[in-house]
Amino acid sequence: MKFLTAVLALLLLLASPLSAHAVTIDEPVETSSLPPSAPARPRIALVLGGGGARGFAHIGVLKWLEENRIPVDIVVGTSIGGLIGGAYSIGTTPAEMRRLIGDIPWTDVFQQDAPFPESSFRRKEDSRAVQVDFELGLRRGPSLPGGLFPAQPVTLLLNRLSLPYDGMSSFDGFPIPFRAVATDIGNGEQVVISDGSLADAMRATMAVPGVFTPVKRDGRLLVDGGVVNNVPVDVAKAMGADIIIAVDVSTPLDDIDRVQSVLGITNQSLTVMILNNTKRVIALSDVVVVPELGDYGAGSFSSSNEIADLGYKAAADKARFLQTLSVDEATWAAYLAERGSRLRTAVPTPAFVAVTGVDGEAKKEIEERFTEYAGRPLDTNAVELDITKVLGSGRYETVKYGLVERDGKTGLEIRIDEKPYAPPTIRFGVDLSNRQADGADINLNARLTFFDIGGYGTETRIDAGIGTTAFAGIEYYRPLGGSRFFVAPFAGFESTTQDAFRDEDRVARYRVREAGVGFDLGYSFDRHSEARVGYELVAVDASTRIGDPTLPELSGFVNTVRARYTYDGVDNPVIPTRGVRFSGELRRLFDSEATLDDYTTLNMFAAIHHPVRENDTVFLLAAGGSSFGTDVTPPFDFSLGGQLRLSAYNRNEFRGANYFYASPGYLHSLGSLSEVIGGRYYVGAWYEVGSAFNSWNGKDIRHAVAGGFLMNTKIGLITLGGAVGESGRGRIFFSLGNVFR
């Protein structure tokens, strides 16, 4: 995140007329005054600077100030300082902040999509099919989002915190008067936000260019205030502060040994500009607190408690100066009473629900979802869950909520921000694995999705891939009359290679080509499950490319009727830690040129993941299938072999008309990657047993023990491991892609 922010913000700085005028305030700043009943004492302003996760140190500083009875009469913040400062200004205690920050799912913050459990079933399918966590919009030609991440979990937290203050005319009415500093990306000017939606103000001040999506406000597009004024001491001075305490958590310069590359020099150049700008402004302060944060960087979001403790220590190190601002207990009690008199905690019961930002069928559908919240006390947890489900459709960039006044009544407003760059969208995936000692499989995949072609709620999905497997396909998904039933005609083509083995030796390599059309009638139960029945006609051509020419070759049409049910209730598509996934498909293949006989097949798969401790997960994978007594030839038979399919053996080494497989395993989390590039990484071990066979009497059960290193990244699951089977069989495997699919 540091480099990405550096490159994009540097371009902004070079393109904008900031230089010596970077901190000029572009709108009037009203002077705040203490209430008339307050004793005559200096007005103390607290200025909290930006620095990403390093800003959690502000929480520790606030705790020390309160413990030492130092009143704060004005709060001004930029970026993370704006978040912490805004929360403190409306009465959130440092202890509550620690809990709230700790509860934020930071991995979800750094995702384009809604959390996987709350995503719609079709978006779950997308996450499994193409695992690169990024989408490109095609609304006006290929275009990137305004920011990589919409930060929806933070948006909802800010909506919840500020809800009692919605509709307040000025931030001067808060328990502590507050200002947030943002940057107008249209003209490069500083924007000091003093009224309107507090949640939007805090979200705007933290919108790191290129990382988080910008915020629209009063016709402006706002991004992180740190671009122009990272520690806005001058804003506090203009508000009438007598004493200014500034907390600077800016990212320090790197050692010279680490800035020899072009990337390093670019990043260092941005840091120099921000620090020089900060030095000029911070000179106006009376006390400067600079926490010693060591190796904690702007992306250390999972270390909030440790960073907060270092902020507390930094304030304590300045005790000789800060304690001169302490007041006696009587004055402190009066200060707290006055501050508390402005505190708002009650949220009125909404009399109506209003949806803004969309119209037509989309507005009607969302209004129906939220109508139940009118006329009853507001349950913010339930509202936020429903908002997350709306986001789970993949149609919208952000969804916010708040209170609005209309005709003398208070209502719940659901504010929708559509994606300015989409639909349609295109997503990508990469699958890479070593098939066996002499080769590897690699595929580059893409999925293009259109919405509402032919009616609201429809989806047109186009898939394509090149590499070991070449494929292309299209599906048109159409709900029936607003119900959960849908129809889905489809067509596709696939060409792949499959190896044939005899006694561990590869004797041939098949090329299998399939092209077909079909039609499904389905029912969507909820965001977790779906059932389909349908028909497909497929032209099959299977021939030997290399090896034994006596192996059977197939060519002709196959008529198939099928029924399929899928349940996807896990918490993550890459490395699940809890939940169940199940799929089952029953197929009837009719007499044709390719299969010769009518027969029925059943294929089932189940995965159970369960956490046993904070960093430990056990899982069980199980699969099985049968052709019910019919001998089946490739490519219509079942196969085993390969990673998590008997990992010690070659891919598809064992084939038959029936099969079963089971694998209990254990994963231990070693830690987390930066949230910007991925999630957690694990070591694991698992046992595998299975067999593919034509006759139950002739089955040969195989065993394997495997283990390895697994890493959840933004481009998919990276796995490196090894397995040992019977008679000393073994192999080292690596992969990029989802082995749990």
C-alpha positions in Angstrom: 0.0 0.0 0.0 2.9 2.3 0.8 4.2 2.2 -2.8 0.8 2.3 -4.4 -0.1 5.4 -2.4 3.3 6.9 -3.1 3.1 6.6 -6.9 -0.5 7.9 -7.2 -0.1 10.7 -4.7 3.2 11.8 -6.2 1.4 12.3 -9.5 -1.2 14.4 -7.7 1.4 16.5 -6.1 3.3 17.1 -9.3 0.2 18.0 -11.2 -1.3 20.3 -8.6 -0.3 23.9 -7.7 0.3 23.1 -4.0 3.9 24.0 -3.2 4.0 26.9 -0.7 0.2 27.2 -0.8 -0.5 23.6 0.1 -2.1 24.5 3.3 -4.2 27.5 2.3 -7.8 27.0 3.6 -10.2 27.3 0.6 -13.3 28.1 2.7 -14.0 30.2 5.8 -13.3 28.5 9.1 -15.5 29.7 12.0 -13.8 30.3 15.3 -15.0 27.9 18.0 -15.4 29.2 21.5 -15.8 27.5 24.9 -19.3 27.6 26.4 -19.9 30.7 28.4 -20.0 28.7 31.7 -16.5 27.4 31.2 -13.7 28.8 33.4 -11.2 31.2 31.9 -8.4 28.9 30.7 -6.6 28.5 27.4 -8.4 26.8 24.6 -6.6 23.6 23.9 -6.7 22.0 20.4 -5.6 18.5 19.6 -4.4 18.0 16.0 -4.1 14.4 14.8 -2.1 13.7 11.7 -2.3 11.0 9.0 -0.1 8.0 8.7 -2.3 4.9 7.9 -2.3 2.3 10.6 0.4 4.2 12.5 -2.4 6.6 13.5 -3.7 4.1 16.0 -1.1 5.7 18.2 -3.6 8.6 18.6 -5.8 6.3 20.7 -3.0 5.9 23.2 -2.4 9.7 23.3 -6.0 10.4 24.0 -6.0 7.9 26.9 -3.0 9.5 28.5 -4.5 13.0 28.1 -7.7 11.9 29.8 -5.9 10.1 32.6 -4.0 13.4 33.3 -7.0 15.6 33.2 -6.0 17.6 30.1 -9.1 19.1 28.5 -9.4 19.2 24.7 -11.6 22.0 23.3 -11.0 21.6 19.6 -10.1 18.5 17.5 -8.7 18.7 14.0 -7.7 15.6 12.0 -6.4 14.4 8.7 -6.7 10.8 7.3 -6.6 8.3 10.2 -6.3 11.3 12.5 -9.7 12.5 11.1 -11.2 9.1 11.9 -9.9 9.0 15.4 -10.5 12.7 16.0 -14.0 12.6 14.6 -14.9 9.6 16.8 -13.5 11.3 19.9 -15.3 14.6 19.2 -18.7 12.9 19.5 -17.9 11.1 22.7 -16.3 7.8 21.8 -13.8 6.9 24.6 -10.3 5.6 23.9 -11.3 2.3 25.3 -14.3 2.1 23.0 -12.0 3.0 20.1 -9.7 0.2 20.8 -12.6 -2.3 20.7 -14.1 -0.8 17.6 -10.8 -0.7 15.7 -10.0 -4.3 16.8 -13.4 -5.5 15.6 -13.0 -4.1 12.1 -12.4 -7.0 9.6 -9.4 -5.3 8.0 -9.1 -8.1 5.4 -12.7 -7.2 4.2 -11.8 -3.5 4.2 -9.1 -4.2 1.5 -11.5 -6.0 -0.8 -13.4 -4.8 -3.8 -16.3 -7.1 -3.0 -18.7 -7.7 -0.2 -17.5 -10.3 2.4 -17.8 -13.8 0.8 -20.5 -15.1 3.2 -22.8 -12.2 2.4 -22.2 -12.3 -1.3 -24.9 -13.5 -3.6 -24.6 -17.1 -4.9 -23.5 -15.9 -8.4 -20.8 -13.6 -6.9 -19.6 -16.6 -4.9 -19.2 -18.5 -8.2 -17.2 -15.6 -9.6 -14.8 -15.7 -6.6 -14.1 -19.4 -7.2 -13.9 -19.2 -11.0 -11.6 -16.1 -11.2 -9.7 -15.5 -8.0 -7.8 -12.3 -8.7 -9.4 -9.9 -6.3 -9.9 -7.0 -8.8 -12.4 -6.1 -11.4 -12.0 -3.8 -14.5 -15.0 -1.8 -15.6 -16.1 -1.4 -19.2 -18.9 1.1 -19.0 -17.0 3.7 -20.9 -14.2 1.5 -22.3 -11.7 -0.2 -20.1 -11.4 1.8 -16.9 -10.2 1.3 -13.3 -12.2 2.0 -10.2 -11.6 5.4 -8.5 -9.8 3.4 -5.8 -8.9 -0.2 -5.3 -11.1 -0.7 -2.3 -14.4 1.0 -1.3 -13.7 0.3 2.5 -17.3 -0.6 3.1 -16.8 -2.0 6.6 -15.3 1.3 7.7 -18.1 3.2 6.0 -20.7 1.3 8.0 -18.8 1.8 11.3 -18.7 5.5 10.7 -22.4 5.6 9.8 -23.2 3.8 13.0 -21.0 6.1 15.2 -22.3 9.3 13.7 -26.0 8.3 13.5 -27.1 10.3 16.6 -25.6 13.4 15.1 -27.2 13.2 11.7 -28.9 16.4 10.7 -26.7 18.6 13.0 -26.0 21.8 11.2 -22.4 22.2 12.3 -19.6 20.2 13.8 -19.3 23.0 16.4 -22.3 21.4 18.1 -20.4 18.2 18.9 -19.2 17.5 22.5 -15.9 18.8 21.1 -15.9 21.0 18.0 -14.3 19.2 15.1 -12.8 19.7 11.7 -11.7 17.1 9.1 -9.2 18.0 6.3 -9.6 16.5 2.8 -8.3 17.3 -0.7 -10.4 18.3 -3.7 -8.9 16.1 -6.4 -10.4 18.3 -9.1 -8.3 21.4 -8.2 -5.7 20.2 -5.6 -7.1 22.5 -2.9 -7.5 21.8 0.7 -11.1 21.3 2.0 -11.8 21.9 5.7 -15.1 20.1 6.4 -17.1 21.6 9.3 -20.7 20.5 8.6 -22.9 17.9 6.8 -22.5 14.2 7.2 -19.8 13.4 9.8 -19.5 9.9 8.4 -18.8 11.2 4.9 -16.3 13.8 6.3 -14.3 11.0 8.1 -14.5 8.7 5.1 -13.3 11.5 2.8 -10.3 12.5 4.9 -9.1 8.8 4.8 -9.6 8.3 1.1 -5.9 7.5 0.2 -5.6 8.3 -3.5 -5.7 5.1 -5.6 -6.3 2.9 -2.6 -9.7 3.9 -1.3 -12.5 5.2 -3.5 -13.0 9.0 -3.2 -16.0 10.6 -1.7 -18.5 12.9 -3.6 -19.5 15.9 -1.5 -21.1 19.2 -2.6 -20.1 18.6 -6.2 -16.4 17.8 -5.3 -14.5 14.6 -5.4 -12.6 14.4 -2.1 -9.5 12.3 -1.2 -7.1 12.0 1.7 -6.2 15.4 3.3 -2.7 14.2 3.8 -1.9 15.0 0.2 -2.0 18.7 1.1 -1.9 19.0 4.9 -0.9 15.9 6.9 -0.9 17.6 10.3 -3.3 20.6 10.0 -2.1 22.7 12.9 -3.0 25.9 11.0 -6.7 24.9 10.9 -6.8 24.6 14.6 -5.0 28.0 14.9 -7.7 29.6 12.7 -10.4 28.1 14.9 -9.1 30.2 17.8 -6.9 27.7 19.7 -4.6 29.1 22.3 -2.6 25.9 22.9 -2.0 23.3 20.2 -1.0 19.7 20.8 0.0 18.0 17.6 0.5 14.3 17.1 2.6 13.4 14.1 2.6 9.8 12.9 3.9 10.5 9.4 5.8 7.7 7.7 9.6 8.4 8.2 12.1 8.4 5.5 13.7 5.1 4.5 17.3 4.3 5.0 19.4 5.3 2.0 20.3 1.7 1.3 16.6 1.0 0.5 16.0 3.8 -2.0 18.4 2.9 -4.7 15.8 1.7 -7.1 13.3 3.8 -9.2 10.5 2.6 -7.0 12.4 3.5 -3.8 13.3 6.9 -5.0 9.7 7.6 -6.1 8.4 6.6 -2.7 11.1 8.6 -0.9 10.4 11.7 -3.0 6.8 11.7 -1.9 7.7 11.2 1.7 10.2 14.1 1.6 7.4 16.4 0.2 4.9 15.4 2.8 7.4 15.8 5.6 8.7 19.2 4.5 5.1 20.4 4.2 4.4 19.0 7.7 7.4 20.7 9.2 6.3 24.1 8.0 2.9 23.7 9.5 3.7 21.9 12.7 6.0 24.7 13.7 2.8 26.5 14.8 2.1 24.0 17.5 3.1 24.3 21.2 3.6 20.6 21.9 4.5 17.9 19.3 4.1 14.2 20.2 5.9 11.9 17.8 5.5 8.2 18.7 8.4 5.9 18.2 6.6 3.3 16.1 9.6 1.3 14.9 8.8 -1.1 12.1 5.1 -0.5 12.2 4.0 0.9 8.9 1.0 2.5 7.3 -0.3 -1.0 6.5 0.0 -2.5 10.0 -3.7 -2.6 10.6 -3.7 -5.9 12.6 -1.4 -4.3 15.2 -3.8 -1.6 16.5 -3.3 -2.4 20.2 0.5 -2.4 20.1 0.6 0.8 18.1 -1.9 2.5 20.6 0.3 1.5 23.5 3.3 3.2 21.8 1.1 6.3 21.4 0.4 6.3 25.2 4.2 6.0 25.9 4.9 8.9 23.5 2.5 11.1 25.4 4.0 10.0 28.7 7.4 10.9 27.4 6.1 14.5 27.0 4.6 14.6 30.5 6.9 17.5 31.6 5.3 19.7 29.0 1.8 18.3 28.8 1.1 18.2 32.6 1.4 22.0 32.6 -2.0 21.9 30.9 -3.6 19.6 33.5 -6.6 21.1 35.4 -7.7 20.3 39.0 -10.4 17.8 39.6 -13.2 20.3 40.0 -12.4 22.0 36.7 -12.0 18.6 35.0 -15.4 17.5 36.4 -17.0 20.7 35.0 -15.3 20.2 31.7 -16.7 16.6 31.4 -20.1 17.8 32.5 -20.2 20.4 29.8 -18.9 18.0 27.2 -21.4 15.4 28.3 -24.3 17.9 27.9 -23.7 17.9 24.2 -23.4 14.1 23.9 -26.1 12.4 21.8 -26.9 8.7 22.2 -30.5 8.4 21.3 -31.5 7.4 17.7 -35.1 8.3 16.8 -37.4 5.6 15.4 -37.6 6.1 11.6 -41.0 6.9 10.3 -40.2 6.0 6.8 -37.4 4.5 4.6 -35.9 6.4 1.6 -33.6 5.0 -1.0 -31.4 7.4 -3.0 -28.8 6.9 -5.8 -30.8 4.4 -7.9 -34.2 4.4 -9.5 -36.6 2.0 -11.3 -36.7 -1.7 -10.4 -33.4 -1.4 -8.4 -34.9 1.2 -6.1 -38.1 -0.7 -5.7 -36.2 -3.9 -4.8 -34.0 -2.2 -2.2 -37.0 -0.3 -0.7 -38.8 -3.6 -0.2 -35.8 -5.0 1.6 -35.7 -2.1 4.1 -39.4 -1.3 4.5 -39.5 -3.4 7.7 -37.3 -0.8 9.5 -39.9 1.9 9.4 -41.9 2.4 12.6 -39.7 0.5 14.9 -36.5 1.2 16.9 -33.5 1.0 14.6 -31.5 -2.2 14.8 -28.2 -1.0 13.2 -26.7 -4.5 13.2 -29.7 -5.8 11.1 -29.5 -2.7 8.8 -25.8 -3.2 8.2 -26.3 -6.9 7.4 -29.0 -6.1 4.9 -26.7 -3.4 3.4 -23.9 -5.9 3.0 -26.3 -8.3 1.3 -27.3 -5.5 -1.2 -23.6 -5.0 -1.8 -23.2 -8.8 -2.3 -25.0 -8.4 -5.6 -21.9 -6.9 -7.1 -23.8 -4.0 -8.6 -22.8 -1.1 -6.3 -19.6 0.5 -5.1 -20.8 1.5 -1.6 -24.1 1.6 0.3 -24.4 4.0 3.3 -27.2 4.8 5.7 -28.2 7.6 7.9 -31.2 9.7 9.2 -33.0 12.3 7.1 -35.7 14.8 7.8 -38.7 15.1 5.5 -42.0 16.9 6.2 -41.1 17.1 9.9 -40.5 13.4 10.2 -37.3 11.4 10.6 -36.6 8.6 8.3 -33.9 6.0 7.5 -32.0 6.9 4.3 -30.2 4.2 2.3 -27.7 5.9 0.0 -26.5 3.9 -3.0 -23.3 4.8 -4.9 -23.3 3.0 -8.2 -20.0 2.0 -9.8 -19.1 4.8 -12.1 -16.9 2.5 -14.2 -19.2 -0.5 -14.4 -21.2 -2.6 -15.5 -20.1 -4.5 -17.5 -17.2 -5.8 -15.5 -14.3 -8.2 -16.3 -12.4 -10.2 -13.8 -9.3 -12.4 -14.2 -7.8 -15.6 -12.8 -4.6 -17.5 -13.0 -4.2 -21.3 -12.4 -0.8 -22.8 -12.3 0.3 -26.2 -11.0 2.9 -28.8 -11.7 1.1 -31.8 -13.3 4.0 -34.1 -12.7 7.8 -34.1 -12.8 7.9 -33.3 -16.5 5.5 -30.4 -16.9 3.1 -27.9 -15.5 -0.4 -26.7 -16.3 -1.1 -23.0 -16.6 -4.3 -21.2 -17.5 -5.2 -17.5 -17.8 -8.9 -17.0 -17.3 -11.4 -14.2 -17.6 -15.1 -13.6 -16.8 -17.1 -10.8 -18.4 -20.4 -10.0 -16.8 -23.3 -7.8 -18.1 -26.3 -6.8 -16.0 -29.9 -6.1 -17.1 -29.7 -7.0 -20.8 -33.3 -7.8 -21.5 -34.7 -6.8 -18.1 -33.7 -6.0 -14.5 -32.0 -8.8 -12.7 -30.6 -10.6 -15.7 -27.0 -11.5 -16.1 -25.0 -12.4 -19.2 -21.8 -14.2 -18.3 -19.0 -14.8 -20.8 -16.0 -17.0 -19.8 -12.8 -17.5 -21.7 -9.5 -19.1 -21.0 -6.2 -20.0 -22.7 -3.4 -22.3 -21.7 -3.4 -26.0 -20.9 -7.2 -25.9 -21.1 -8.7 -23.6 -23.8 -12.4 -22.7 -23.3 -15.1 -20.2 -24.0 -18.7 -20.1 -22.8 -21.7 -17.9 -22.4 -24.7 -18.1 -20.1 -27.8 -15.9 -19.9 -29.4 -15.9 -16.5 -32.9 -14.6 -16.2 -35.2 -14.6 -13.1 -38.8 -15.5 -13.8 -41.3 -12.8 -12.8 -39.4 -11.5 -9.8 -39.5 -15.0 -8.2 -36.5 -17.2 -7.1 -37.0 -19.3 -10.2 -34.7 -18.7 -13.2 -33.9 -19.9 -16.6 -30.3 -20.1 -17.9 -29.5 -21.1 -21.5 -25.8 -21.6 -22.2 -23.3 -22.7 -24.8 -19.6 -23.4 -24.6 -16.5 -25.0 -26.0 -13.5 -26.7 -24.2 -10.3 -28.3 -25.3 -8.0 -29.9 -22.9 -5.4 -32.7 -22.5 -5.6 -35.7 -20.2 -2.9 -38.2 -19.4 -3.5 -42.0 -19.5 -1.4 -44.2 -17.1 -0.7 -47.9 -16.8 1.1 -49.0 -13.7 2.4 -45.6 -12.8 3.7 -44.9 -16.3 2.1 -42.5 -18.6 1.3 -44.3 -21.8 -0.6 -41.6 -23.7 -1.9 -38.1 -23.7 -5.5 -37.5 -24.8 -6.9 -34.4 -26.4 -10.5 -34.0 -25.5 -12.7 -31.4 -27.3 -16.2 -30.7 -26.3 -18.7 -28.2 -27.7 -22.3 -27.9 -26.6 -25.5 -26.0 -25.9 -28.0 -26.5 -23.1 -30.7 -25.0 -21.0 -31.3 -25.0 -17.2 -34.3 -24.3 -15.1 -33.2 -23.4 -11.6 -34.2 -22.1 -8.1 -32.1 -19.8 -6.0 -32.8 -20.7 -2.3 -30.7 -17.9 -0.8 -27.2 -16.4 -1.2 -25.7 -19.8 -0.2 -27.5 -22.4 -2.4 -29.0 -23.1 -5.8 -30.6 -26.0 -7.6 -30.8 -26.7 -11.3 -32.3 -29.2 -13.7 -31.5 -29.1 -17.4 -30.5 -30.6 -20.7 -27.4 -30.3 -22.8 -26.3 -31.6 -26.2 -22.5 -31.9 -26.5 -20.3 -32.9 -29.4 -17.3 -34.8 -28.1 -14.0 -35.7 -29.9 -11.4 -37.6 -27.8 -8.2 -38.7 -29.6 -4.7 -39.7 -28.7 -2.1 -37.0 -29.3 1.0 -38.8 -27.9 1.5 -42.5 -27.0 -0.4 -45.7 -27.3 -2.6 -45.6 -30.5 -4.7 -48.6 -29.4 -6.5 -46.7 -26.7 -10.1 -46.0 -27.5 -11.1 -42.9 -29.4 -14.5 -41.3 -29.2 -16.4 -39.0 -31.5 -20.0 -38.0 -31.6 -22.9 -36.4 -29.8 -23.9 -36.9 -26.2 -27.4 -36.1 -24.9 -27.6 -35.4 -21.2 -30.3 -34.6 -18.6 -28.9 -33.4 -15.3 -29.9 -32.3 -11.9 -27.5 -30.3 -9.7 -27.6 -28.8 -6.2 -24.8 -26.6 -4.6 -24.5 -25.2 -1.1 -21.7 -22.8 -0.4 -21.6 -21.8 3.3 -17.9 -21.3 3.9 -16.4 -18.1 5.1 -13.7 -17.7 2.4 -13.3 -19.0 -1.2 -9.5 -19.4 -0.9 -8.7 -20.8 2.5 -11.9 -21.4 4.5 -11.7 -21.6 8.3 -15.4 -22.4 9.0 -18.5 -23.6 7.2 -19.7 -26.3 4.9 -19.7 -26.7 1.1 -21.5 -29.4 -0.8 -22.3 -30.1 -4.4 -24.1 -33.1 -6.0 -24.9 -33.8 -9.6 -27.0 -36.6 -11.1 -26.7 -37.1 -14.9 -28.4 -39.3 -17.3 -26.5 -39.9 -20.6 -28.6 -41.2 -23.4 -27.6 -43.6 -26.2 -25.3 -41.8 -28.6 -22.4 -42.1 -31.0 -19.9 -41.3 -28.2 -21.2 -43.3 -25.2 -22.9 -46.3 -27.0 -25.0 -47.1 -23.9 -27.5 -45.2 -21.7 -26.3 -44.8 -18.2 -26.6 -42.7 -15.1 -23.8 -41.1 -13.0 -23.8 -39.5 -9.6 -20.9 -37.3 -8.4 -20.8 -35.6 -5.0 -18.3 -33.4 -3.1 -18.3 -32.1 0.5 -16.0 -29.9 2.5 -16.3 -29.1 6.2 -14.0 -26.5 7.9 -14.1 -25.9 11.6 -11.9 -23.6 13.8 -10.6 -25.3 16.9 -8.6 -22.3 18.2 -7.9 -18.7 17.1 -5.2 -19.8 14.6 -6.1 -23.4 14.0 -8.6 -25.1 11.7 -9.5 -28.7 11.0 -11.1 -29.8 7.8 -12.6 -32.8 6.1 -12.8 -33.2 2.3 -14.9 -36.0 0.9 -16.0 -37.0 -2.6 -17.5 -39.9 -4.4 -19.2 -41.0 -7.6 -20.6 -43.9 -9.4 -21.8 -45.0 -12.9 -24.0 -47.7 -11.2 -22.5 -50.7 -12.9 -21.8 -49.3 -16.3 -18.2 -49.5 -17.5 -17.3 -46.0 -18.8 -14.3 -44.9 -20.9 -12.4 -41.6 -20.7 -13.3 -38.8 -20.7 -16.7 -39.8 -19.1 -15.2 -41.8 -16.2 -14.0 -40.5 -12.9 -10.4 -39.8 -12.0 -8.1 -39.4 -9.0 -4.6 -38.1 -8.6 -3.0 -34.7 -8.1 -3.2 -32.1 -5.4 -5.9 -32.9 -2.8 -7.0 -35.8 -5.0 -4.3 -38.2 -3.8 -1.4 -35.7 -3.8 1.5 -38.2 -4.0 0.4 -39.4 -7.4 0.2 -38.0 -10.9 -2.9 -36.0 -11.9 -5.6 -38.3 -13.2 -3.4 -41.4 -12.7 -6.3 -43.5 -11.5 -9.5 -43.8 -13.5 -12.7 -45.8 -13.2 -16.5 -46.0 -13.3 -16.6 -45.4 -9.6 -14.5 -43.5 -7.1 -14.3 -42.3 -3.5 -11.9 -39.9 -1.7 -11.5 -38.6 1.8 -9.0 -36.3 3.4 -9.0 -35.0 7.0 -6.5 -32.2 7.6 -5.3 -29.5 9.9 -4.2 -25.9 9.2 -2.3 -23.6 11.5 -2.1 -19.9 10.8 1.4 -18.4 11.1 0.3 -14.8 10.6 -1.1 -12.3 8.2 0.2 -10.7 5.0 -0.4 -7.0 4.6 -4.2 -6.6 4.1 -3.5 -4.9 0.8 -1.9 -8.0 -0.8 -3.8 -10.8 1.0 -4.9 -12.5 4.1 -3.4 -15.2 6.4 -0.8 -17.8 5.6 -0.7 -21.3 7.0 1.1 -24.6 7.4 -0.9 -27.7 7.2 -0.9 -31.5 7.0 -3.6 -33.9 5.7 -4.1 -37.6 5.2 -5.7 -38.9 2.0 -7.4 -42.1 1.1 -9.2 -43.0 -2.1 -9.7 -45.3 -5.1 -11.0 -45.1 -8.7 -12.2 -48.5 -10.0 -14.7 -50.3 -12.3 -15.6 -53.1 -9.9 -15.9 -52.9 -6.1 -14.2 -56.2 -5.9 -11.3 -54.9 -7.9 -10.8 -51.7 -6.1 -7.2 -50.8 -5.1 -7.3 -48.3 -2.2 -4.5 -45.7 -2.2 -3.1 -43.7 0.7 -1.0 -40.6 1.0 0.2 -38.2 3.6 0.7 -34.6 2.6 1.6 -31.2 4.0 2.7 -27.8 2.9 2.6 -24.0 3.1 -0.5 -22.2 2.0 -0.9 -18.4 1.4 -4.1 -16.5 0.8 -3.2 -13.6 -1.6 -5.1 -11.2 -3.8 -4.3 -13.3 -6.9 -5.5 -16.6 -5.3 -4.2 -19.4 -3.2 -0.4 -20.1 -3.4 0.5 -23.6 -2.2 3.9 -25.3 -1.9 4.1 -28.8 -0.4 4.9 -32.4 -0.7 3.2 -35.8 -0.4 4.3 -39.4 0.2 2.3 -42.4 -0.8 2.6 -46.1 -0.9 5.9 -47.9 -2.0 7.8 -44.7 -1.6 5.8 -42.8 -4.2 6.0 -39.1 -3.6 6.1 -35.7 -5.3 6.6 -32.0 -4.6 3.7 -29.9 -5.7 3.1 -26.2 -6.1 0.1 -24.3 -7.3 -1.5 -20.9 -7.8 -5.3 -21.3 -7.7 -8.0 -22.7 -5.6 -7.3 -26.3 -4.5 -10.4 -26.2 -2.3 -12.8 -25.6 -5.1 
